[in-house]
Amino acid sequence: MDRFILIILVALAIGIFYSYIINKFSNHKILLFIPTIIGTLWFIYIFTLYTPKQVGGFEDLAIVIVAMMVFALMVGNIVSSLLIVYKGRNKD
């Protein structure tokens, strides 16, 4: 369980790091939200259209674990991106 929490925290940090790097080297604010858009589309695919081939096995569990990691990355990205955009608006 400790490793899983560490992996979730690393995914969260990757989302924050991505937002920081894109903000540093690009002026396009839409690029900040690309991981969140891709993650949302992936969630829609996985939870509505995807059906596993076999009933048995750990494939469903693996999908849920990956979904948690993607959700952590999306949360890190969206929170840091919104803070960056909000900070940019209040500079004036």
C-alpha positions, -999 to +999 in steps of 0.1 A: +000+000+000+029+023+007+042+019-028+008+026-043+005+059-024+041+068-035+031+061-071+000+082-068+021+111-053+046+108-082+017+110-107+005+141-089+040+156-090+043+148-128+011+168-134+024+197-114+058+196-131+042+194-166+022+226-159+053+244-145+075+235-175+048+244-201+041+277-184+079+285-183+085+278-220+052+285-238+027+314-239-002+292-249-024+285-219-044+258-237-012+236-236-015+235-198-047+215-200-038+189-225-031+161-200-065+168-184-083+167-217-066+134-227-073+119-193-110+129-195-113+113-230-095+082-217-120+080-187-149+083-211-135+055-232-126+031-204-158+035-183-184+036-212-170+018-243-144-007-230-154-042-221-128-068-212-127-100-233-126-124-204-145-123-171-117-138-150-083-123-144-069-091-130-075-069-161-103-050-144-082-044-113-053-031-135-077-007-153-089+007-119-054+011-107-043+029-139-075+050-137-064+061-102-030+071-114-044+090-144-068+108-121-040+118-098-021+132-127-052+151-139-058+166-105-022+177-102-023+192-137-057+210-134-050+225-099-015+238-109-028+250-143-057+269-127-033+284-102-009+295-129-038+310-150-053+327-119-018+341-109-013+354-144-047+373-144-040+389-110-006+403-120-021+435-134 
